[in-house]
Amino acid sequence: MRGAEAPRPLALEGRKALVTGASRGIGRAVAIGYAEAGADVALLARGVEGLEEVAAEIGKLGRCAVVLACDVEDPAQVEDSVERAVAELGPLDVVVNNAGGITCAGPFLDLDHDQWQREMRLNFESVLHVCRSVGRRMVERGEGSVINISSVAGNAGLPNYGPYAVAKAAVISLTHSLAAEWASKGVRVNAIAPGWLHTDLTDDFVTDPRLSERFLSVVPAGRFGEPEEVVGLAVYLAGDESRFMTGSSVVIDGGISSFYGGSALLGAFG
C-alpha cells in the first residue's frame, strides 16, 4: 500500500505580487486568490479602507499584505507605491493591472474631449504607468509576469461606451507589444478579457431585471460571471506552469465571443 503523498507546493509559494484596484471586484478576488496560492501581495487603490479589509483576509491566510493608497493615474504616485512595495516585500514577481472603470457613456458625437481623456487616463494610461515602473525592475532582474485586465469590449467594441472600449483595446495592444519586446528578457505579459461579471461596476444592470435580461440574452452561459471565476487563470498566468505563455489575451465571458464572433455585444447595447 502506497504511503501518503507529500502535498503539492502552492503554485505561487514565495512569490511577491502587486494588484491594482485591489479593494473590490476582480482585484480583491485575485489578491486573496494569490495569497491562498502562497504569495505575499501589495494592494493598491485610491482609498485604504477597502484595502485594509482585504489585507485582513490575507493575514488570516498567513501571508503578508501591504496596503498602499495610490491614484494609478498619477505616474509619480505609482512609482512611489512600487518602491514602497519592493521595500516591504522584496522584488515583485507578478503585477496585475486591474484598476479601471466606466466614467462616461453616450453616443460618440455627444462625448467631448475631456470625457475621452478621462476614460483613457483611468483605463489605459494607468496600466502604462504601472508597466513602466514594474516592468523596468522586472527586465533588470530578467524575470516576471505582467497580467493586464482588459475586457471583451476591447475585442468587439461597445456602442455608447466607445471611450471604455477603445481604452481596453489599447490595453490589449500594449500587452502584445510589451510581450514581444520583453520575451527575450524573461518577462511575460498577458491579458485577461472578462465578459459580464457581477461587480460594483456592473451592479446597476445586474440587479435591474429589464437590463439584466437584455444583457443575458447574448450570454450563451445564461448568467453573469463572478470575480472569483477569474482567479484560477490569474494564478496560472502568474506561475511557472505558464512560463511559455506570453502575448495572449484570454477571454472569460460565458461564451459571448463565440456568439456571432463577439458581435453579440451589439445586441445588448445597440
Disulfide bonds with the S-S distance in Angstrom:
none
